[in-house]
Amino acid sequence: MKTAIVKLSLLSTAQGGRSLPIVHLRDFSCPVFFKNIPELAEHGYDCRILVKQYGREIHPGDIVQEIQIAFLSPDDVFSHIKKGVKFDLWESRKIGEGEVVAIV
């Protein structure tokens, strides 16, 4: 499975982010919206943040330097993303931001 290593910055609860942490017992699913990529601007892309593999909860306001993320439509996404690409994480609203560190 092709994945990207990303840096994640979750919004704090006061900034409108989640009220609960993302637990490490299972992977976390949400759509992402890519910034400045016209080919991917039409809609969000479902992803799985591999939190179980990361092994720790991610709390509102946390910054995670490196975590793996997979996409449900990898052929659509990986042909357009590269190191430095930025995106927003959504869960009925923006809950954080991410930046691609590497493609693995």
All heavy atoms as an XYZ file, in Angstrom:
824
protein
N       0.839     -1.169      0.000
C       0.000      0.000      0.000
C       0.892      1.243      0.000
O       1.764      1.400      0.844
C      -0.899     -0.017      1.246
C      -1.574      1.280      1.522
S      -2.746      1.309      2.906
C      -1.780      0.740      4.276
N       0.654      2.127     -0.942
C       1.405      3.366     -1.030
C       0.855      4.351     -0.006
O      -0.353      4.499      0.143
C       1.280      3.944     -2.436
C       2.223      5.064     -2.723
C       2.180      5.410     -4.196
C       3.342      6.303     -4.544
N       3.407      6.574     -5.969
N       1.762      5.021      0.711
C       1.355      5.985      1.718
C       2.214      7.243      1.596
O       3.233      7.254      0.907
C       1.492      5.426      3.147
O       2.869      5.126      3.398
C       0.636      4.191      3.346
N       1.792      8.277      2.287
C       2.582      9.491      2.416
C       2.907      9.680      3.888
O       2.111      9.322      4.764
C       1.806     10.694      1.894
N       4.066     10.213      4.149
C       4.412     10.634      5.500
C       4.107     12.122      5.553
O       4.532     12.886      4.674
C       5.885     10.348      5.818
C       6.136      8.834      5.764
C       6.261     10.911      7.194
C       7.580      8.432      5.911
N       3.346     12.511      6.567
C       2.901     13.900      6.652
C       3.161     14.479      8.034
O       3.294     13.747      9.013
C       1.393     14.029      6.310
C       1.110     13.528      4.900
C       0.521     13.292      7.315
N       3.218     15.787      8.084
C       3.222     16.532      9.341
C       1.796     17.005      9.545
O       1.195     17.585      8.634
C       4.166     17.729      9.255
C       4.146     18.602     10.476
C       5.073     19.800     10.302
C       4.990     20.709     11.507
N       5.867     21.895     11.330
N       1.223     16.734     10.715
C      -0.149     17.150     11.020
C      -0.149     18.178     12.146
O       0.592     18.041     13.120
C      -0.998     15.966     11.481
C      -1.329     14.881     10.482
C      -2.214     13.831     11.135
C      -2.001     15.459      9.255
N      -0.992     19.174     11.987
C      -1.229     20.176     13.027
C      -2.728     20.229     13.264
O      -3.472     20.713     12.413
C      -0.736     21.552     12.580
O       0.633     21.523     12.277
N      -3.181     19.689     14.401
C      -4.607     19.733     14.714
C      -4.950     21.070     15.360
O      -4.178     21.596     16.163
C      -4.989     18.605     15.666
C      -4.909     17.179     15.141
C      -5.480     16.215     16.181
C      -5.644     17.022     13.834
N      -6.109     21.597     15.003
C      -6.601     22.794     15.664
C      -6.969     22.453     17.105
O      -7.412     21.338     17.391
C      -7.844     23.327     14.954
C      -7.662     23.816     13.519
C      -9.016     24.192     12.921
C      -6.709     24.986     13.465
N      -6.803     23.397     17.993
C      -7.247     23.190     19.365
C      -8.774     23.266     19.397
O      -9.407     23.758     18.457
C      -6.661     24.263     20.280
O      -7.226     25.531     19.982
N      -9.363     22.805     20.467
C     -10.810     22.887     20.625
C     -11.264     24.340     20.566
O     -12.260     24.667     19.912
C     -11.240     22.228     21.950
O     -10.753     20.878     21.969
C     -12.750     22.220     22.099
N     -10.522     25.245     21.199
C     -10.865     26.671     21.194
C     -10.814     27.273     19.789
O     -11.529     28.224     19.501
C      -9.926     27.430     22.127
N      -9.983     26.696     18.899
C      -9.881     27.174     17.517
C     -10.934     26.544     16.614
O     -10.934     26.780     15.414
C      -8.496     26.851     16.946
C      -7.360     27.582     17.603
C      -6.016     27.047     17.145
O      -5.747     25.841     17.180
N      -5.156     27.944     16.708
N     -11.802     25.709     17.175
C     -12.841     25.049     16.390
C     -12.513     23.623     16.006
O     -13.239     22.996     15.237
N     -11.432     23.084     16.552
C     -11.040     21.706     16.268
C     -11.846     20.698     17.070
O     -12.857     21.035     17.700
N     -11.387     19.479     17.071
C     -12.051     18.398     17.797
C     -12.077     18.686     19.295
O     -11.203     19.379     19.811
C     -11.295     17.078     17.582
C     -11.324     16.557     16.175
C     -10.413     15.327     16.030
N     -10.733     14.290     16.986
C     -11.629     13.334     16.809
N     -12.304     13.277     15.686
N     -11.848     12.425     17.730
N     -13.051     18.080     19.973
C     -13.096     18.204     21.430
C     -12.429     17.005     22.104
O     -12.073     17.082     23.272
C     -14.535     18.340     21.921
O     -15.307     17.239     21.503
N     -12.263     15.923     21.369
C     -11.647     14.700     21.898
C     -10.418     14.336     21.084
O     -10.321     14.674     19.900
C     -12.644     13.541     21.844
C     -13.917     13.705     22.678
C     -14.900     12.578     22.365
C     -13.585     13.738     24.163
N      -9.482     13.600     21.682
C      -8.306     13.178     20.920
C      -8.653     12.117     19.880
O      -9.682     11.445     19.970
C      -7.377     12.598     21.988
C      -8.258     12.225     23.115
C      -9.430     13.148     23.071
N      -7.779     11.991     18.899
C      -7.852     10.883     17.949
C      -7.160      9.713     18.626
O      -5.980      9.795     18.963
C      -7.152     11.244     16.625
C      -7.860     12.432     15.956
C      -7.102     10.038     15.699
C      -7.137     12.987     14.745
N      -7.903      8.638     18.871
C      -7.356      7.506     19.623
C      -6.437      6.655     18.760
O      -6.569      6.622     17.535
C      -8.479      6.642     20.240
C      -9.292      7.448     21.234
C      -9.372      6.061     19.169
N      -5.529      5.972     19.416
C      -4.534      5.165     18.712
C      -4.931      3.694     18.578
O      -4.149      2.891     18.089
C      -3.183      5.273     19.431
C      -3.184      4.672     20.790
N      -3.799      5.288     21.863
C      -2.660      3.521     21.253
C      -3.639      4.534     22.928
N      -2.957      3.452     22.593
N      -6.133      3.348     18.969
C      -6.574      1.949     18.904
C      -7.029      1.546     17.511
O      -7.142      0.366     17.207
C      -7.702      1.712     19.915
C      -7.329      2.010     21.371
C      -8.546      1.849     22.263
C      -6.186      1.127     21.825
N      -7.291      2.539     16.677
C      -7.688      2.271     15.290
C      -7.264      3.456     14.439
O      -7.003      4.546     14.941
C      -9.187      2.043     15.191
C     -10.024      3.222     15.594
C     -11.512      2.916     15.511
N     -12.328      4.048     15.853
C     -12.618      4.456     17.074
N     -12.128      3.807     18.110
N     -13.379      5.505     17.285
N      -7.208      3.239     13.125
C      -6.849      4.312     12.217
C      -8.008      5.307     12.117
O      -9.165      4.966     12.333
C      -6.480      3.748     10.850
C      -5.214      2.907     10.918
O      -4.364      3.180     11.789
O      -5.070      1.983     10.109
N      -7.683      6.535     11.800
C      -8.657      7.618     11.764
C      -8.981      7.964     10.313
O      -8.085      8.168      9.497
C      -8.083      8.847     12.476
C      -9.002     10.028     12.505
C     -10.130     10.032     13.310
C      -8.744     11.135     11.719
C     -10.974     11.134     13.340
C      -9.575     12.235     11.745
C     -10.698     12.233     12.555
N     -10.265      8.025     10.001
C     -10.725      8.326      8.643
C     -11.318      9.721      8.579
O     -12.090     10.114      9.462
C     -11.808      7.333      8.220
O     -11.331      6.022      8.289
N     -10.960     10.442      7.532
C     -11.557     11.750      7.285
C     -11.200     12.186      5.870
O     -10.265     11.657      5.276
C     -11.078     12.792      8.302
S      -9.363     13.296      8.120
N     -11.940     13.141      5.325
C     -11.544     13.678      4.023
C     -10.467     14.745      4.184
O     -10.368     15.394      5.233
C     -12.837     14.281      3.475
C     -13.693     14.536      4.652
C     -13.268     13.577      5.722
N      -9.663     14.889      3.152
C      -8.691     15.982      3.080
C      -8.997     16.795      1.832
O      -9.484     16.270      0.832
C      -7.227     15.486      3.067
C      -6.909     14.681      4.306
C      -6.910     14.688      1.829
N      -8.718     18.075      1.926
C      -8.868     18.988      0.797
C      -7.497     19.573      0.506
O      -6.910     20.245      1.358
C      -9.884     20.089      1.128
C     -11.292     19.582      1.185
C     -11.803     19.054      2.355
C     -12.092     19.610      0.058
C     -13.105     18.574      2.413
C     -13.400     19.129      0.107
C     -13.906     18.614      1.279
N      -6.983     19.285     -0.678
C      -5.649     19.739     -1.063
C      -5.667     21.204     -1.448
O      -6.630     21.701     -2.032
C      -5.110     18.889     -2.209
C      -4.784     17.497     -1.785
C      -5.675     16.462     -2.023
C      -3.604     17.218     -1.125
C      -5.383     15.166     -1.614
C      -3.307     15.927     -0.710
C      -4.204     14.906     -0.958
N      -4.575     21.883     -1.135
C      -4.431     23.303     -1.442
C      -3.550     23.465     -2.680
O      -2.530     22.789     -2.814
C      -3.791     24.038     -0.264
C      -4.603     23.949      1.014
C      -3.881     24.643      2.151
C      -4.681     24.543      3.432
N      -4.037     25.255      4.541
N      -3.947     24.341     -3.567
C      -3.140     24.743     -4.725
C      -2.828     23.609     -5.704
O      -1.779     23.616     -6.333
C      -1.844     25.411     -4.261
C      -2.123     26.642     -3.433
O      -3.013     27.423     -3.758
N      -1.388     26.820     -2.358
N      -3.722     22.623     -5.804
C      -3.587     21.577     -6.823
C      -4.901     21.560     -7.602
O      -5.878     20.943     -7.167
C      -3.302     20.187     -6.208
C      -2.028     20.222     -5.380
C      -3.192     19.136     -7.309
C      -1.696     18.927     -4.677
N      -4.953     22.253     -8.737
C      -6.215     22.357     -9.490
C      -6.843     21.003     -9.813
O      -8.065     20.859     -9.773
C      -5.816     23.102    -10.761
C      -4.582     23.864    -10.394
C      -3.881     23.011     -9.364
N      -6.028     20.004    -10.100
C      -6.547     18.677    -10.460
C      -7.270     17.992     -9.294
O      -8.051     17.075     -9.503
C      -5.415     17.762    -10.958
C      -4.734     18.240    -12.214
C      -3.602     19.235    -11.948
O      -3.385     19.651    -10.788
O      -2.932     19.616    -12.919
N      -6.991     18.410     -8.074
C      -7.595     17.793     -6.887
C      -8.549     18.736     -6.159
O      -9.033     18.412     -5.078
C      -6.505     17.328     -5.917
C      -5.507     16.302     -6.445
C      -4.471     15.965     -5.379
C      -6.201     15.046     -6.941
N      -8.839     19.883     -6.750
C      -9.615     20.920     -6.061
C     -11.120     20.687     -6.068
O     -11.842     21.318     -5.305
C      -9.315     22.279     -6.689
N     -11.599     19.770     -6.895
C     -13.041     19.605     -7.066
C     -13.749     19.076     -5.822
O     -14.897     19.416     -5.555
C     -13.304     18.678     -8.251
C     -14.743     18.665     -8.689
C     -14.925     17.928     -9.991
O     -14.233     18.241    -10.968
O     -15.779     17.032    -10.005
N     -13.078     18.218     -5.059
C     -13.708     17.628     -3.874
C     -12.652     17.114     -2.909
O     -11.457     17.141     -3.208
C     -14.666     16.489     -4.263
C     -14.034     15.395     -5.043
N     -13.320     14.391     -4.465
C     -13.982     15.153     -6.383
C     -12.866     13.558     -5.396
N     -13.251     14.011     -6.568
N     -13.121     16.637     -1.750
C     -12.226     16.055     -0.765
C     -11.883     14.614     -1.113
O     -12.606     13.955     -1.869
N     -10.791     14.126     -0.566
C     -10.336     12.754     -0.794
C     -10.249     12.028      0.542
O      -9.602     12.512      1.477
C      -8.972     12.758     -1.492
C      -9.091     13.254     -2.909
C      -9.075     14.607     -3.189
C      -9.288     12.365     -3.956
C      -9.229     15.073     -4.486
C      -9.444     12.819     -5.251
C      -9.419     14.169     -5.505
O      -9.586     14.630     -6.794
N     -10.918     10.878      0.615
C     -10.922     10.101      1.855
C      -9.535      9.561      2.150
O      -8.857      9.038      1.269
C     -11.907      8.934      1.758
C     -13.347      9.392      1.810
O     -13.630     10.351      2.539
O     -14.189      8.788      1.118
N      -9.148      9.692      3.419
C      -7.845      9.186      3.831
C      -7.976      8.367      5.103
O      -9.002      8.410      5.783
C      -6.863     10.335      4.040
S      -7.072     11.225      5.594
N      -6.949      7.633      5.395
C      -6.796      6.917      6.653
C      -5.475      7.381      7.257
O      -4.411      7.188      6.657
C      -6.729      5.398      6.450
C      -7.953      4.776      5.827
C      -9.148      4.844      6.774
N     -10.338      4.265      6.174
C     -11.254      4.925      5.476
N     -11.109      6.214      5.258
N     -12.311      4.330      4.986
N      -5.576      8.007      8.400
C      -4.371      8.387      9.133
C      -4.007      7.190      9.993
O      -4.816      6.714     10.792
C      -4.621      9.646      9.987
C      -5.048     10.805      9.076
C      -3.368     10.005     10.784
C      -5.513     12.037      9.818
N      -2.813      6.669      9.824
C      -2.417      5.403     10.444
C      -1.999      5.618     11.898
O      -0.858      5.415     12.295
C      -1.332      4.731      9.615
C      -1.698      4.517      8.127
C      -0.592      3.780      7.400
C      -3.032      3.798      7.982
N      -2.974      5.997     12.714
C      -2.758      6.313     14.127
C      -2.405      5.063     14.921
O      -1.594      5.111     15.840
C      -3.998      7.015     14.734
C      -3.724      7.463     16.161
C      -4.425      8.195     13.883
N      -2.984      3.945     14.549
C      -2.690      2.689     15.263
C      -1.195      2.378     15.148
O      -0.550      2.010     16.123
C      -3.542      1.560     14.694
C      -3.460      0.281     15.479
C      -4.449     -0.731     14.955
C      -4.387     -2.006     15.743
N      -5.344     -2.999     15.260
N      -0.644      2.543     13.977
C       0.786      2.317     13.748
C       1.624      3.363     14.483
O       2.702      3.064     14.994
C       1.073      2.367     12.245
C       2.500      2.157     11.865
C       2.674      2.220     10.359
O       1.788      1.861      9.597
N       3.817      2.692      9.917
N       1.139      4.592     14.560
C       1.818      5.679     15.266
C       1.934      5.358     16.756
O       2.945      5.652     17.384
C       1.062      6.983     15.020
C       1.622      8.206     15.681
C       2.871      8.709     15.323
C       0.897      8.887     16.657
C       3.374      9.844     15.923
C       1.396     10.029     17.258
C       2.631     10.507     16.885
O       3.120     11.640     17.480
N       0.871      4.777     17.331
C       0.929      4.254     18.687
C       0.593      5.204     19.819
O       0.728      4.832     20.984
N       0.153      6.422     19.501
C      -0.206      7.378     20.550
C      -1.439      8.168     20.126
O      -1.669      8.378     18.934
C       0.925      8.375     20.788
C       2.180      7.764     21.334
C       3.173      8.837     21.758
N       3.287      9.884     20.776
C       4.436     10.367     20.305
N       5.568      9.887     20.742
N       4.461     11.321     19.425
N      -2.196      8.622     21.118
C      -3.317      9.507     20.827
C      -2.801     10.836     20.286
O      -1.684     11.259     20.614
C      -4.119      9.798     22.097
C      -4.895      8.633     22.610
C      -5.758      8.993     23.815
O      -5.504     10.033     24.474
O      -6.690      8.230     24.085
N      -3.632     11.486     19.481
C      -3.308     12.819     18.989
C      -4.386     13.756     19.522
O      -5.562     13.606     19.204
C      -3.261     12.850     17.447
C      -2.280     11.792     16.920
C      -2.873     14.244     16.966
C      -2.322     11.617     15.414
N      -3.982     14.689     20.348
C      -4.916     15.583     21.033
C      -5.146     16.862     20.230
O      -4.264     17.290     19.469
C      -4.381     15.925     22.422
C      -4.337     14.748     23.331
N      -5.358     14.444     24.191
C      -3.414     13.760     23.473
C      -5.061     13.335     24.854
N      -3.890     12.899     24.439
N      -6.312     17.484     20.415
C      -6.537     18.783     19.789
C      -5.388     19.739     20.146
O      -4.952     19.788     21.296
C      -7.857     19.259     20.407
C      -8.561     17.992     20.788
C      -7.468     17.063     21.219
N      -4.893     20.449     19.141
C      -3.768     21.364     19.346
C      -2.404     20.732     19.153
O      -1.398     21.440     19.081
N      -2.327     19.392     19.049
C      -1.044     18.704     18.859
C      -0.485     18.914     17.459
O      -1.233     19.072     16.487
C      -1.188     17.189     19.071
C      -1.201     16.772     20.525
O      -1.034     17.627     21.407
O      -1.387     15.558     20.771
N       0.836     18.852     17.385
C       1.547     18.814     16.104
C       2.309     17.501     16.072
O       3.063     17.193     16.996
C       2.518     20.000     15.960
C       1.738     21.318     15.942
C       3.369     19.846     14.699
C       2.605     22.554     15.971
N       2.064     16.718     15.032
C       2.747     15.437     14.840
C       3.704     15.619     13.673
O       3.277     15.934     12.552
C       1.731     14.310     14.550
C       2.452     13.009     14.257
C       0.761     14.146     15.707
N       4.985     15.442     13.923
C       5.997     15.706     12.894
C       5.961     14.707     11.743
O       6.178     15.087     10.597
C       7.395     15.737     13.515
C       7.606     16.890     14.475
C       7.483     18.255     13.811
O       7.877     18.459     12.679
N       6.903     19.192     14.531
N       5.714     13.432     12.055
C       5.684     12.413     10.998
C       4.682     11.325     11.344
O       4.809     10.677     12.382
C       7.060     11.782     10.790
C       8.066     12.710     10.171
C       9.351     12.011      9.778
O       9.518     10.800     10.053
O      10.210     12.678      9.184
N       3.708     11.146     10.468
C       2.728     10.069     10.589
C       2.336      9.658      9.180
O       2.340     10.485      8.258
C       1.510     10.511     11.440
C       0.635      9.302     11.799
C       0.730     11.608     10.745
C      -0.405      9.594     12.875
N       2.025      8.380      9.008
C       1.648      7.900      7.679
C       0.163      8.099      7.423
O      -0.662      7.996      8.339
C       2.006      6.430      7.513
C       3.486      6.220      7.277
C       3.783      4.794      6.896
O       3.652      3.909      7.723
N       4.182      4.583      5.662
N      -0.138      8.349      6.155
C      -1.506      8.545      5.713
C      -1.688      7.789      4.398
O      -0.802      7.779      3.556
C      -1.800     10.054      5.575
C      -3.253     10.350      5.288
C      -0.927     10.699      4.555
C      -3.588     11.836      5.333
N      -2.821      7.119      4.270
C      -3.163      6.383      3.045
C      -4.447      6.988      2.476
O      -5.228      7.605      3.212
C      -3.368      4.904      3.359
N      -4.655      6.807      1.189
C      -5.840      7.350      0.525
C      -6.655      6.230     -0.094
O      -6.103      5.244     -0.590
C      -5.430      8.351     -0.559
C      -4.792      9.581      0.004
C      -3.417      9.674      0.115
C      -5.561     10.625      0.471
C      -2.819     10.792      0.653
C      -4.973     11.754      1.023
C      -3.599     11.838      1.109
N      -7.978      6.390     -0.063
C      -8.857      5.384     -0.652
C      -8.827      5.422     -2.182
O      -9.216      4.447     -2.818
C     -10.291      5.556     -0.148
C     -10.475      5.338      1.351
C     -11.952      5.424      1.717
C      -9.915      3.995      1.792
N      -8.379      6.526     -2.747
C      -8.226      6.627     -4.204
C      -6.778      7.005     -4.526
O      -6.498      8.101     -5.019
C      -9.206      7.644     -4.786
O      -9.107      8.870     -4.106
N      -5.848      6.084     -4.240
C      -4.427      6.416     -4.375
C      -4.018      6.799     -5.800
O      -3.159      7.663     -5.974
C      -3.706      5.149     -3.912
C      -4.703      4.056     -4.058
C      -6.042      4.693     -3.829
N      -4.618      6.196     -6.812
C      -4.244      6.530     -8.186
C      -4.571      7.981     -8.512
O      -3.815      8.651     -9.221
C      -4.933      5.597     -9.184
C      -4.452      4.161     -9.060
O      -3.335      3.947     -8.545
O      -5.201      3.253     -9.475
N      -5.676      8.484     -7.994
C      -6.054      9.879     -8.227
C      -5.139     10.838     -7.483
O      -4.747     11.881     -8.012
C      -7.496     10.131     -7.768
C      -8.517      9.391     -8.596
O      -8.212      9.012     -9.744
O      -9.638      9.181     -8.080
N      -4.782     10.491     -6.255
C      -4.048     11.403     -5.386
C      -2.547     11.395     -5.654
O      -1.932     12.447     -5.856
C      -4.338     11.074     -3.906
C      -3.436     11.873     -2.981
C      -5.800     11.327     -3.585
N      -1.923     10.222     -5.660
C      -0.464     10.159     -5.698
C       0.143     10.637     -7.008
O       1.321     10.990     -7.044
C       0.028      8.757     -5.340
C      -0.040      8.484     -3.868
C      -0.967      7.593     -3.361
C       0.797      9.140     -2.982
C      -1.047      7.345     -1.999
C       0.728      8.905     -1.618
C      -0.195      8.009     -1.127
N      -0.647     10.707     -8.061
C      -0.096     11.227     -9.314
C       0.049     12.753     -9.271
O       0.683     13.343    -10.148
C      -0.973     10.806    -10.494
O      -2.283     11.304    -10.346
N      -0.501     13.401     -8.236
C      -0.470     14.861     -8.157
C       0.242     15.422     -6.935
O       0.554     16.612     -6.912
C      -1.899     15.419     -8.171
C      -2.641     15.105     -9.418
N      -2.373     15.721    -10.618
C      -3.630     14.220     -9.662
C      -3.179     15.245    -11.552
N      -3.942     14.322    -10.990
N       0.475     14.604     -5.909
C       1.077     15.163     -4.700
C       2.572     14.874     -4.641
O       3.065     13.933     -5.259
C       0.378     14.681     -3.404
C       0.587     13.192     -3.162
C      -1.089     15.046     -3.425
C       0.120     12.724     -1.789
N       3.271     15.720     -3.921
C       4.710     15.578     -3.716
C       5.071     16.247     -2.395
O       4.207     16.858     -1.741
C       5.477     16.207     -4.871
C       5.217     17.685     -5.016
C       5.916     18.276     -6.209
C       5.538     19.762     -6.284
N       6.031     20.397     -7.430
N       6.314     16.165     -2.024
C       6.793     16.789     -0.792
C       6.426     18.274     -0.813
O       6.590     18.954     -1.818
C       8.304     16.613     -0.674
C       8.877     17.189      0.586
C      10.365     16.963      0.675
C      10.896     17.597      1.948
N      12.330     17.394      2.094
N       5.907     18.754      0.316
C       5.560     20.164      0.447
C       4.106     20.490      0.178
O       3.647     21.589      0.505
N       3.343     19.552     -0.403
C       1.925     19.785     -0.668
C       1.180     19.912      0.662
O       1.397     19.133      1.581
C       1.335     18.650     -1.531
C      -0.184     18.672     -1.525
C       1.866     18.735     -2.941
N       0.293     20.906      0.723
C      -0.464     21.143      1.958
C      -1.932     20.807      1.759
O      -2.444     20.866      0.636
C      -0.310     22.598      2.391
C       1.135     22.901      2.757
C       1.303     24.292      3.262
C       2.783     24.480      3.622
N       3.025     25.767      4.214
N      -2.584     20.455      2.880
C      -3.990     20.072      2.823
C      -4.667     20.380      4.149
O      -4.015     20.581      5.166
C      -4.141     18.579      2.474
C      -3.410     17.651      3.405
C      -4.009     17.172      4.557
C      -2.108     17.251      3.124
C      -3.344     16.312      5.413
C      -1.428     16.393      3.982
C      -2.048     15.921      5.129
N      -6.004     20.437      4.100
C      -6.824     20.606      5.290
C      -7.477     19.281      5.645
O      -7.910     18.543      4.753
C      -7.934     21.647      5.061
C      -7.401     23.055      4.938
O      -6.343     23.355      5.532
O      -8.053     23.873      4.251
N      -7.552     18.976      6.933
C      -8.280     17.809      7.446
C      -9.689     18.252      7.812
O      -9.858     19.300      8.443
C      -7.608     17.269      8.706
C      -6.234     16.657      8.575
C      -5.647     16.412      9.954
C      -6.315     15.366      7.809
N     -10.679     17.431      7.455
C     -12.080     17.770      7.721
C     -12.770     16.693      8.533
O     -12.517     15.500      8.361
C     -12.842     17.949      6.409
C     -12.590     19.281      5.805
C     -11.493     19.648      5.069
C     -13.395     20.433      5.908
N     -11.585     20.960      4.713
C     -12.746     21.471      5.204
C     -14.607     20.706      6.531
C     -13.281     22.749      5.116
C     -15.137     21.978      6.426
C     -14.477     22.983      5.730
N     -13.648     17.145      9.405
C     -14.572     16.272     10.127
C     -15.821     17.122     10.372
O     -16.011     17.660     11.454
C     -13.937     15.792     11.439
C     -14.752     14.741     12.140
C     -14.082     14.250     13.403
O     -13.557     15.069     14.191
O     -14.092     13.020     13.609
N     -16.593     17.329      9.325
C     -17.733     18.240      9.250
C     -17.324     19.710      9.396
O     -18.161     20.594      9.389
C     -18.861     17.873     10.223
O     -18.447     17.814     11.549
N     -16.040     19.967      9.531
C     -15.424     21.296      9.540
C     -13.913     21.060      9.513
O     -13.438     19.944      9.724
C     -15.825     22.092     10.780
C     -15.261     21.489     12.071
C     -15.865     22.089     13.312
N     -15.388     21.490     14.522
C     -15.686     20.279     14.986
N     -16.475     19.491     14.288
N     -15.199     19.844     16.119
N     -13.174     22.109      9.303
C     -11.713     21.982      9.324
C     -11.260     21.681     10.749
O     -11.625     22.390     11.686
C     -11.063     23.280      8.831
C      -9.561     23.228      8.796
C      -8.991     24.529      8.261
C      -7.490     24.558      8.410
N      -6.921     25.816      7.898
N     -10.483     20.592     10.899
C      -9.976     20.227     12.230
C      -8.453     20.297     12.310
O      -7.873     20.095     13.370
C     -10.454     18.820     12.662
C      -9.961     17.745     11.698
C     -11.966     18.797     12.819
C     -10.081     16.330     12.226
N      -7.818     20.567     11.172
C      -6.370     20.652     11.180
C      -5.807     20.808      9.786
O      -6.556     20.899      8.806
N      -4.494     20.832      9.734
C      -3.780     20.974      8.471
C      -2.661     19.952      8.413
O      -2.210     19.460      9.435
C      -3.182     22.380      8.359
C      -4.196     23.485      8.381
C      -3.566     24.859      8.347
O      -2.441     25.038      8.842
O      -4.225     25.755      7.806
N      -2.238     19.678      7.199
C      -1.140     18.751      7.013
C      -0.232     19.195      5.890
O      -0.605     20.036      5.063
N       0.960     18.620      5.888
C       1.932     18.871      4.835
C       2.652     17.564      4.527
O       3.102     16.877      5.449
C       2.934     19.938      5.250
C       3.944     20.241      4.180
C       4.893     21.363      4.572
O       4.622     22.106      5.528
O       5.939     21.478      3.898
N       2.763     17.236      3.254
C       3.446     16.015      2.837
C       4.943     16.191      3.075
O       5.558     17.158      2.626
C       3.155     15.698      1.358
C       3.967     14.475      0.901
C       1.667     15.472      1.135
N       5.538     15.228      3.801
C       6.953     15.200      4.081
C       7.672     14.273      3.100
O       8.777     14.562      2.646
C       7.221     14.758      5.545
C       8.697     14.589      5.820
C       6.576     15.733      6.513
N       7.023     13.141      2.760
C       7.617     12.169      1.843
C       6.521     11.229      1.321
O       5.476     11.085      1.949
C       8.699     11.339      2.553
N       6.788     10.613      0.189
C       5.929      9.578     -0.372
C       6.681      8.261     -0.233
O       7.838      8.168     -0.603
C       5.615      9.834     -1.870
C       5.075     11.240     -2.101
C       4.697      8.751     -2.419
C       3.722     11.521     -1.540
N       6.002      7.252      0.359
C       6.668      5.940      0.547
C       5.876      4.832     -0.095
O       4.721      4.972     -0.407
C       6.908      5.637      2.044
C       7.948      6.598      2.595
C       5.639      5.710      2.850
